[in-house]
């Protein structure tokens, strides 16, 4: 019963394309922000 519910939840989460696109955008934004932070940290350490 629990497994069926989890599978249904995963199915409903993965089916909308818009939500996946939003998630990818969020992931990309966080990734670029992390890179920017690392670069800023390196620059401040080198100064």
PDB file of N, CA, C and O in Angstrom:
ATOM      1  N   UNK A   1       0.829  -1.206   0.000  1.00  0.00           N
ATOM      2  CA  UNK A   1       0.000   0.000   0.000  1.00  0.00           C
ATOM      3  C   UNK A   1       0.867   1.260   0.000  1.00  0.00           C
ATOM      4  O   UNK A   1       0.639   2.196  -0.767  1.00  0.00           O
ATOM      5  N   UNK A   2       1.857   1.254   0.876  1.00  0.00           N
ATOM      6  CA  UNK A   2       2.733   2.418   0.984  1.00  0.00           C
ATOM      7  C   UNK A   2       3.550   2.611  -0.301  1.00  0.00           C
ATOM      8  O   UNK A   2       3.738   3.729  -0.779  1.00  0.00           O
ATOM      9  N   UNK A   3       4.022   1.494  -0.835  1.00  0.00           N
ATOM     10  CA  UNK A   3       4.825   1.552  -2.061  1.00  0.00           C
ATOM     11  C   UNK A   3       4.011   2.110  -3.224  1.00  0.00           C
ATOM     12  O   UNK A   3       4.505   2.904  -4.025  1.00  0.00           O
ATOM     13  N   UNK A   4       2.752   1.677  -3.299  1.00  0.00           N
ATOM     14  CA  UNK A   4       1.864   2.146  -4.356  1.00  0.00           C
ATOM     15  C   UNK A   4       1.671   3.661  -4.271  1.00  0.00           C
ATOM     16  O   UNK A   4       1.683   4.365  -5.281  1.00  0.00           O
ATOM     17  N   UNK A   5       1.494   4.137  -3.051  1.00  0.00           N
ATOM     18  CA  UNK A   5       1.304   5.572  -2.818  1.00  0.00           C
ATOM     19  C   UNK A   5       2.550   6.352  -3.230  1.00  0.00           C
ATOM     20  O   UNK A   5       2.454   7.404  -3.862  1.00  0.00           O
ATOM     21  N   UNK A   6       3.727   5.823  -2.863  1.00  0.00           N
ATOM     22  CA  UNK A   6       4.989   6.477  -3.207  1.00  0.00           C
ATOM     23  C   UNK A   6       5.183   6.521  -4.715  1.00  0.00           C
ATOM     24  O   UNK A   6       5.616   7.534  -5.265  1.00  0.00           O
ATOM     25  N   UNK A   7       4.858   5.410  -5.386  1.00  0.00           N
ATOM     26  CA  UNK A   7       4.976   5.352  -6.839  1.00  0.00           C
ATOM     27  C   UNK A   7       4.045   6.358  -7.507  1.00  0.00           C
ATOM     28  O   UNK A   7       4.417   7.015  -8.479  1.00  0.00           O
ATOM     29  N   UNK A   8       2.834   6.469  -6.973  1.00  0.00           N
ATOM     30  CA  UNK A   8       1.867   7.431  -7.507  1.00  0.00           C
ATOM     31  C   UNK A   8       2.378   8.853  -7.320  1.00  0.00           C
ATOM     32  O   UNK A   8       2.244   9.698  -8.205  1.00  0.00           O
ATOM     33  N   UNK A   9       2.965   9.104  -6.154  1.00  0.00           N
ATOM     34  CA  UNK A   9       3.506  10.422  -5.844  1.00  0.00           C
ATOM     35  C   UNK A   9       4.646  10.776  -6.808  1.00  0.00           C
ATOM     36  O   UNK A   9       4.702  11.886  -7.337  1.00  0.00           O
ATOM     37  N   UNK A  10       5.539   9.827  -7.025  1.00  0.00           N
ATOM     38  CA  UNK A  10       6.666  10.032  -7.944  1.00  0.00           C
ATOM     39  C   UNK A  10       6.155  10.252  -9.361  1.00  0.00           C
ATOM     40  O   UNK A  10       6.651  11.117 -10.083  1.00  0.00           O
ATOM     41  N   UNK A  11       5.155   9.459  -9.754  1.00  0.00           N
ATOM     42  CA  UNK A  11       4.571   9.579 -11.092  1.00  0.00           C
ATOM     43  C   UNK A  11       3.966  10.950 -11.329  1.00  0.00           C
ATOM     44  O   UNK A  11       4.165  11.550 -12.385  1.00  0.00           O
ATOM     45  N   UNK A  12       3.224  11.446 -10.343  1.00  0.00           N
ATOM     46  CA  UNK A  12       2.588  12.751 -10.482  1.00  0.00           C
ATOM     47  C   UNK A  12       3.625  13.865 -10.443  1.00  0.00           C
ATOM     48  O   UNK A  12       3.428  14.928 -11.032  1.00  0.00           O
ATOM     49  N   UNK A  13       4.733  13.616  -9.744  1.00  0.00           N
ATOM     50  CA  UNK A  13       5.771  14.639  -9.665  1.00  0.00           C
ATOM     51  C   UNK A  13       6.558  14.728 -10.964  1.00  0.00           C
ATOM     52  O   UNK A  13       6.978  15.811 -11.371  1.00  0.00           O
ATOM     53  N   UNK A  14       6.756  13.573 -11.617  1.00  0.00           N
ATOM     54  CA  UNK A  14       7.583  13.558 -12.825  1.00  0.00           C
ATOM     55  C   UNK A  14       6.813  13.868 -14.105  1.00  0.00           C
ATOM     56  O   UNK A  14       7.403  14.322 -15.085  1.00  0.00           O
ATOM     57  N   UNK A  15       5.503  13.629 -14.108  1.00  0.00           N
ATOM     58  CA  UNK A  15       4.737  13.818 -15.337  1.00  0.00           C
ATOM     59  C   UNK A  15       4.687  15.260 -15.856  1.00  0.00           C
ATOM     60  O   UNK A  15       4.811  15.452 -17.065  1.00  0.00           O
ATOM     61  N   UNK A  16       4.512  16.288 -15.005  1.00  0.00           N
ATOM     62  CA  UNK A  16       4.462  17.633 -15.586  1.00  0.00           C
ATOM     63  C   UNK A  16       5.841  18.110 -16.054  1.00  0.00           C
ATOM     64  O   UNK A  16       6.811  18.104 -15.296  1.00  0.00           O
ATOM     65  N   UNK A  17       5.895  18.517 -17.307  1.00  0.00           N
ATOM     66  CA  UNK A  17       7.166  18.969 -17.887  1.00  0.00           C
ATOM     67  C   UNK A  17       7.580  20.305 -17.286  1.00  0.00           C
ATOM     68  O   UNK A  17       8.765  20.565 -17.075  1.00  0.00           O
ATOM     69  N   UNK A  18       6.586  21.148 -17.015  1.00  0.00           N
ATOM     70  CA  UNK A  18       6.855  22.485 -16.482  1.00  0.00           C
ATOM     71  C   UNK A  18       7.595  22.420 -15.153  1.00  0.00           C
ATOM     72  O   UNK A  18       8.516  23.197 -14.903  1.00  0.00           O
ATOM     73  N   UNK A  19       7.174  21.467 -14.288  1.00  0.00           N
ATOM     74  CA  UNK A  19       7.803  21.334 -12.981  1.00  0.00           C
ATOM     75  C   UNK A  19       9.252  20.887 -13.119  1.00  0.00           C
ATOM     76  O   UNK A  19      10.122  21.350 -12.382  1.00  0.00           O
ATOM     77  N   UNK A  20       9.510  19.985 -14.064  1.00  0.00           N
ATOM     78  CA  UNK A  20      10.881  19.515 -14.307  1.00  0.00           C
ATOM     79  C   UNK A  20      11.748  20.672 -14.806  1.00  0.00           C
ATOM     80  O   UNK A  20      12.896  20.830 -14.390  1.00  0.00           O
ATOM     81  N   UNK A  21      11.179  21.474 -15.702  1.00  0.00           N
ATOM     82  CA  UNK A  21      11.905  22.642 -16.229  1.00  0.00           C
ATOM     83  C   UNK A  21      12.238  23.619 -15.108  1.00  0.00           C
ATOM     84  O   UNK A  21      13.348  24.146 -15.041  1.00  0.00           O
ATOM     85  N   UNK A  22      11.259  23.857 -14.222  1.00  0.00           N
ATOM     86  CA  UNK A  22      11.473  24.748 -13.077  1.00  0.00           C
ATOM     87  C   UNK A  22      12.578  24.213 -12.188  1.00  0.00           C
ATOM     88  O   UNK A  22      13.439  24.962 -11.725  1.00  0.00           O
ATOM     89  N   UNK A  23      12.546  22.892 -11.952  1.00  0.00           N
ATOM     90  CA  UNK A  23      13.540  22.257 -11.096  1.00  0.00           C
ATOM     91  C   UNK A  23      14.928  22.369 -11.710  1.00  0.00           C
ATOM     92  O   UNK A  23      15.902  22.641 -11.008  1.00  0.00           O
ATOM     93  N   UNK A  24      15.022  22.156 -13.034  1.00  0.00           N
ATOM     94  CA  UNK A  24      16.301  22.272 -13.730  1.00  0.00           C
ATOM     95  C   UNK A  24      16.836  23.696 -13.661  1.00  0.00           C
ATOM     96  O   UNK A  24      18.035  23.909 -13.479  1.00  0.00           O
ATOM     97  N   UNK A  25      15.946  24.664 -13.807  1.00  0.00           N
ATOM     98  CA  UNK A  25      16.324  26.075 -13.731  1.00  0.00           C
ATOM     99  C   UNK A  25      16.840  26.417 -12.344  1.00  0.00           C
ATOM    100  O   UNK A  25      17.840  27.119 -12.194  1.00  0.00           O
ATOM    101  N   UNK A  26      16.139  25.909 -11.323  1.00  0.00           N
ATOM    102  CA  UNK A  26      16.540  26.125  -9.936  1.00  0.00           C
ATOM    103  C   UNK A  26      17.915  25.528  -9.679  1.00  0.00           C
ATOM    104  O   UNK A  26      18.761  26.145  -9.032  1.00  0.00           O
ATOM    105  N   UNK A  27      18.128  24.317 -10.193  1.00  0.00           N
ATOM    106  CA  UNK A  27      19.401  23.619 -10.032  1.00  0.00           C
ATOM    107  C   UNK A  27      20.521  24.406 -10.717  1.00  0.00           C
ATOM    108  O   UNK A  27      21.606  24.570 -10.159  1.00  0.00           O
ATOM    109  N   UNK A  28      20.246  24.891 -11.934  1.00  0.00           N
ATOM    110  CA  UNK A  28      21.221  25.656 -12.704  1.00  0.00           C
ATOM    111  C   UNK A  28      21.577  26.965 -11.998  1.00  0.00           C
ATOM    112  O   UNK A  28      22.745  27.348 -11.940  1.00  0.00           O
ATOM    113  N   UNK A  29      20.562  27.645 -11.464  1.00  0.00           N
ATOM    114  CA  UNK A  29      20.784  28.901 -10.749  1.00  0.00           C
ATOM    115  C   UNK A  29      21.625  28.699  -9.497  1.00  0.00           C
ATOM    116  O   UNK A  29      22.545  29.472  -9.226  1.00  0.00           O
ATOM    117  N   UNK A  30      21.305  27.656  -8.736  1.00  0.00           N
ATOM    118  CA  UNK A  30      22.074  27.378  -7.517  1.00  0.00           C
ATOM    119  C   UNK A  30      23.512  27.008  -7.867  1.00  0.00           C
ATOM    120  O   UNK A  30      24.446  27.378  -7.155  1.00  0.00           O
ATOM    121  N   UNK A  31      23.684  26.274  -8.971  1.00  0.00           N
ATOM    122  CA  UNK A  31      25.007  25.866  -9.432  1.00  0.00           C
ATOM    123  C   UNK A  31      25.856  27.076  -9.809  1.00  0.00           C
ATOM    124  O   UNK A  31      27.014  27.180  -9.405  1.00  0.00           O
ATOM    125  N   UNK A  32      25.269  27.994 -10.588  1.00  0.00           N
ATOM    126  CA  UNK A  32      25.997  29.197 -11.000  1.00  0.00           C
ATOM    127  C   UNK A  32      26.307  30.098  -9.810  1.00  0.00           C
ATOM    128  O   UNK A  32      27.370  30.716  -9.751  1.00  0.00           O
ATOM    129  N   UNK A  33      25.371  30.171  -8.861  1.00  0.00           N
ATOM    130  CA  UNK A  33      25.594  30.965  -7.651  1.00  0.00           C
ATOM    131  C   UNK A  33      26.737  30.395  -6.828  1.00  0.00           C
ATOM    132  O   UNK A  33      27.551  31.139  -6.281  1.00  0.00           O
ATOM    133  N   UNK A  34      26.794  29.067  -6.744  1.00  0.00           N
ATOM    134  CA  UNK A  34      27.880  28.416  -6.012  1.00  0.00           C
ATOM    135  C   UNK A  34      29.227  28.700  -6.660  1.00  0.00           C
ATOM    136  O   UNK A  34      30.210  28.958  -5.965  1.00  0.00           O
ATOM    137  N   UNK A  35      29.279  28.655  -7.987  1.00  0.00           N
ATOM    138  CA  UNK A  35      30.518  28.944  -8.716  1.00  0.00           C
ATOM    139  C   UNK A  35      30.953  30.386  -8.462  1.00  0.00           C
ATOM    140  O   UNK A  35      32.130  30.657  -8.224  1.00  0.00           O
ATOM    141  N   UNK A  36      29.988  31.309  -8.516  1.00  0.00           N
ATOM    142  CA  UNK A  36      30.281  32.723  -8.260  1.00  0.00           C
ATOM    143  C   UNK A  36      30.828  32.926  -6.851  1.00  0.00           C
ATOM    144  O   UNK A  36      31.767  33.695  -6.648  1.00  0.00           O
ATOM    145  N   UNK A  37      30.238  32.236  -5.885  1.00  0.00           N
ATOM    146  CA  UNK A  37      30.697  32.328  -4.495  1.00  0.00           C
ATOM    147  C   UNK A  37      32.104  31.782  -4.343  1.00  0.00           C
ATOM    148  O   UNK A  37      32.926  32.368  -3.637  1.00  0.00           O
ATOM    149  N   UNK A  38      32.390  30.666  -4.999  1.00  0.00           N
ATOM    150  CA  UNK A  38      33.727  30.059  -4.934  1.00  0.00           C
ATOM    151  C   UNK A  38      34.762  30.998  -5.549  1.00  0.00           C
ATOM    152  O   UNK A  38      35.849  31.174  -4.998  1.00  0.00           O
ATOM    153  N   UNK A  39      34.425  31.599  -6.688  1.00  0.00           N
ATOM    154  CA  UNK A  39      35.332  32.543  -7.355  1.00  0.00           C
ATOM    155  C   UNK A  39      35.597  33.749  -6.452  1.00  0.00           C
ATOM    156  O   UNK A  39      36.737  34.191  -6.314  1.00  0.00           O
ATOM    157  N   UNK A  40      34.534  34.275  -5.841  1.00  0.00           N
ATOM    158  CA  UNK A  40      34.675  35.414  -4.924  1.00  0.00           C
ATOM    159  C   UNK A  40      35.561  35.054  -3.738  1.00  0.00           C
ATOM    160  O   UNK A  40      36.380  35.862  -3.299  1.00  0.00           O
ATOM    161  N   UNK A  41      35.396  33.848  -3.227  1.00  0.00           N
ATOM    162  CA  UNK A  41      36.199  33.367  -2.104  1.00  0.00           C
ATOM    163  C   UNK A  41      37.671  33.270  -2.498  1.00  0.00           C
ATOM    164  O   UNK A  41      38.549  33.679  -1.737  1.00  0.00           O
ATOM    165  N   UNK A  42      37.941  32.730  -3.684  1.00  0.00           N
ATOM    166  CA  UNK A  42      39.317  32.599  -4.179  1.00  0.00           C
ATOM    167  C   UNK A  42      39.953  33.977  -4.350  1.00  0.00           C
ATOM    168  O   UNK A  42      41.103  34.190  -3.967  1.00  0.00           O
ATOM    169  N   UNK A  43      39.195  34.911  -4.930  1.00  0.00           N
ATOM    170  CA  UNK A  43      39.689  36.271  -5.152  1.00  0.00           C
ATOM    171  C   UNK A  43      40.028  36.948  -3.826  1.00  0.00           C
ATOM    172  O   UNK A  43      41.065  37.600  -3.702  1.00  0.00           O
ATOM    173  N   UNK A  44      39.155  36.792  -2.844  1.00  0.00           N
ATOM    174  CA  UNK A  44      39.405  37.410  -1.536  1.00  0.00           C
ATOM    175  C   UNK A  44      40.592  36.763  -0.830  1.00  0.00           C
ATOM    176  O   UNK A  44      41.324  37.434  -0.103  1.00  0.00           O
ATOM    177  N   UNK A  45      40.782  35.476  -1.038  1.00  0.00           N
ATOM    178  CA  UNK A  45      41.917  34.783  -0.419  1.00  0.00           C
ATOM    179  C   UNK A  45      43.237  35.168  -1.081  1.00  0.00           C
ATOM    180  O   UNK A  45      44.268  35.248  -0.415  1.00  0.00           O
ATOM    181  N   UNK A  46      43.205  35.406  -2.389  1.00  0.00           N
ATOM    182  CA  UNK A  46      44.422  35.765  -3.116  1.00  0.00           C
ATOM    183  C   UNK A  46      44.859  37.199  -2.855  1.00  0.00           C
ATOM    184  O   UNK A  46      46.047  37.509  -2.947  1.00  0.00           O
ATOM    185  N   UNK A  47      43.930  38.063  -2.537  1.00  0.00           N
ATOM    186  CA  UNK A  47      44.262  39.475  -2.287  1.00  0.00           C
ATOM    187  C   UNK A  47      45.210  39.686  -1.117  1.00  0.00           C
ATOM    188  O   UNK A  47      45.564  40.823  -0.806  1.00  0.00           O
TER     189      UNK A  47
END
